[in-house]
Amino acid sequence: MKKLLLVGLLSVVSLQLSAQDENTEYEMRVGEKQGYIIDKGGKKIEGIVRLAGDDMYPWTNQKKVKFIAAADIDTSKKRQKFKTLDTDDLKAYMAFDNNTERYFEAIKYTNTKEGFNSANGGLSGGLKAFNNLTKSTQFAELIADGKIKVYKVYGFPTTFSAGSQIDEAEKENKRMRENPSYVYSKKGGKPEELTLAKAKMIVADCPVVRGKVAKGEYASLKNDNKNRSGLGKFIRNEIDKAMSDNLSIVNEVIYDYNENCK
């Protein structure tokens, strides 16, 4: 009963924080570049787009974004009020982050890996599982565009920790911060987690890339031809999932695929 009351209290606090966020004012920066949003109807609206998250809390960018339409900017005022928008409002958004364009699309993807991966149990671990298993639509950052799209996705951390769980929660947050997942969608298909094995499969229909894979020309896709027992193969597959450098696969193999097989 106490746990239920605590979860209810956390929900109320979350709603209150969201309401406060709507009223936050935004201070205009000199020479600030404008980004844009894509609303649910597919309309592109330019304006000031401010990321809700940062390097410490990158997963926040997957939940919401702050926006002021260009038509609503009052140049006579230094501070402007912006709206906080989420996946119920938008299909996508583009924001400038230190002069770098960052593009996020709303995708349907449930991070089951992080949902069931919790170093700390109890209420804290349960909330982390809840945060990841119930978030089916989220903004994901597009890092490769073409026939195969690849997105960077962070797990959502726990919203509560206490006592001995605090240190474990911080370690877990650090791990998630430094180890995002990479999710691919081929030809508009269902987003799935990118792994070494799947990377080899999804590029097999491109003769140029298939030939390079066969010759071992991609450092990120090293073929392993050693014979193994069933258990050995299983262990090797698990190691591949954990140790493969998926970002290198994206930059090397997926990029090559999108350039040669459009």
N, C-alpha and C positions, 0 to 999 in steps of 0.2 A: 504493500500500500504506500509506503514511504517513497519507493522508487517511482511509482506512478505519479505521486504528487510532485516529485522533483522534476520529472520529465515535463509535467504540465507547467511548472514554474518556468523552466527553461524556454518552453514554447512561448509563454507570455512575454518573457524578456526579449526573445528574438523578434516578436511582432512589434514591441515598443521601439527597439533599435531600428527596425525597418522604417517605422513611421518617422523617427527622428531624422533618418538619412534623407527622406524625401524633402526635408526643409533645409538641408545644408546649403550654404551659399558657396559659390565658386568664384575664386579670384582670377580674373583674366590676366594672362601673361602677355608681355609685349611680343608682337610678332608670332603669336601662337598659330600653329598650323591647324586647319580644320580637317576633321575626318568625316565619317558618315555612318548612317545606320540603314539597314534594309528592313522595312516594316513587314508585317505579316502578309500584306498585299503585294509585296515585291517592290514597293516604292523606295527609291533611294533619297534620303534626306540628309543634306550636308549640315554640318555644325561642329561645335566643340564636343569631342568625345573624350572622356577622361576614364582611364582604367580604374576599376574599383579595387583591384588588387595590386600587389607589388612583389618584389623578389621574396619577401618573407611569407606572403600569403597569396601565392599565384593562383590557387584554386578559387579565390574569390572572383576572378575574371570569368570563371565558368558559370557563375550564378547571375551576375548583373553587370551593368555598365551605366555610367553617368553621362547625360547628354543634354546639350542646349542647342536647339535648332537655330541655324543662322538667322532665320526670320525673327527669332525671339530675343536676339542679343541687343541689348540697349548700350550702345557705345558711350553714352554719357555717364554710365555707371561703371565703377571699377569692379564691383562684385555682382555676380549674376546668380540667379537661382536655376538649378538644373533639375532634371527629372532622373529618377533611377528606374531603369528599364531592365526587364528580364526576358527569359525565353517565351513567356506568354505574350510578349509585345513584339519581339523581333525575330527575323530569320538570321540576321548577321550584323556585324558592326566592324568598322575599321578605325583604329585609333593610332595616333602618333605617340611613340614612346622614345624620347630622346632622338627625335628625327627619324626613327625607324618605323615603317608601317607595320602594324600588327593586325591581322585579319582573323576574326572569330566567326564561326558558323554554328548555328544551333543544330546539334545532331542527337539522335536517339541512341544512347549508349549507357549501359549500366556497368559500372566498374566492379564486377563481382570479385576480381582478384583482390582489390583493396577491401571490399566488403567482408571477406573472410580472412583477411590477413591483419591480425591485431596482436601486438605484443603485450598489451595489457587487457585483462579480462574485466569482468564485472560490468558496472553501469557504463564506465568510460568506453570499454570495448564494444559494448552493445550499441551505444550511440554512434560510434564510428561505423559499425556495420549498417546501422539504420541510415546514416547519412549517405552512404555509397550505394546501398541496394535499392533505395527508394528514389534516387535521382536518375530518372530515365532520359530526360532531355536536358542538355547542358551546352553552353557555348564552349567549343573546342577550337584551339588555335590552329589554323591551317598552315602547314609548313612545306607541303608539296602539293602542287596543283596540276591536274592533267587527267588522263584516263584513270590513273590511280591517284586518289587524294590521300594525304596522310595528315593526321591531326595529332597535336600534343595534348595529352590529357593527364591532369593531376588527380590523385585521390583526395577525397574530402576527409579532413581530420575529425577527431572527436570534438564535441562541443562542451565536454565536461571532464574534469579530472580532479582528483583530490588525494591528499596524503601521499603515499608511496607511488601512486599512479602518475603523479605530475611529471617526474623525471622520465618515466617510460613514454608518456605521451609526447614530451618534447623531442625525445630521440626518434620517435616514430614520425613526428611532423618533419623533422630534419631529413629523414630517409625519403619521405614522400616528396619533399621539396626538391631533393637532388636527383630523384629517380622517377621522372614522369613516364607514363605509358605512351606508346605510339600506336595510333589506331588508323587503320586504312579502310577505304571504301573504293571498290573497283567498279567503274561504270555506273555509279550511283547506287550501288548495292548496300546492304546492311553493314554498318561499321563494325569491324572486328579488330581485336588486338593483333598487332604485327609481331610475328616471331620469325626466327631464322627459317624454320621449315615452311611457314606460309609465304615468306618472301620469295623463296625459290619456286613455289607453286604459282603464284600470281603473275610472275614475269615470264613463265614458260611459253606463252603464246606470242612472244616477241622474238623473232629469229636473231636479231642483233644481240639482244641481251642473253638469250638462251645459249648462243654460241660462246659468249664471254664467260658465262657460268661454267660451261663444260670445260673450258680451257683453264679455269681457275684464275681468271684475270681480276676478279673482284676480291680485294683484301678482306672485305666485310662478309663475304660468303665463301668461306673456305670449305671445300668438300672434304668429307671424312670417309675414306673408302675401306677402313679397317673392318674386318668381320667381327661381329659381336653376338653374344648370346642375347636372348630376349630381355633379360634383366639389364644387361649392359646397354642395349639400345634404349631402354626406358630411362636409365640413369643419364645417358648421353643427351637424350631429348630434354630432360629436365635441366641439365647444365646449359644446353643451348638457349633455353628460354631465359635462364637467369643471367648468363654471361655474354650473350651476343650484344654487340654494340648496335642497337637499332637505329640510332641517329646516323651512324656511318652507312648503314644499309639504305636509309632514306636518301642521304646526300649522294651516294655513289650509284646504287642499283636502281632505285625508284626514279631518280632524276634521269638516268640514262634511258629507262623504259619510256618515260613520258616524252622525252625528246625524240626518240626513234620510232615509237609506235603510237602515234596520235590517232 
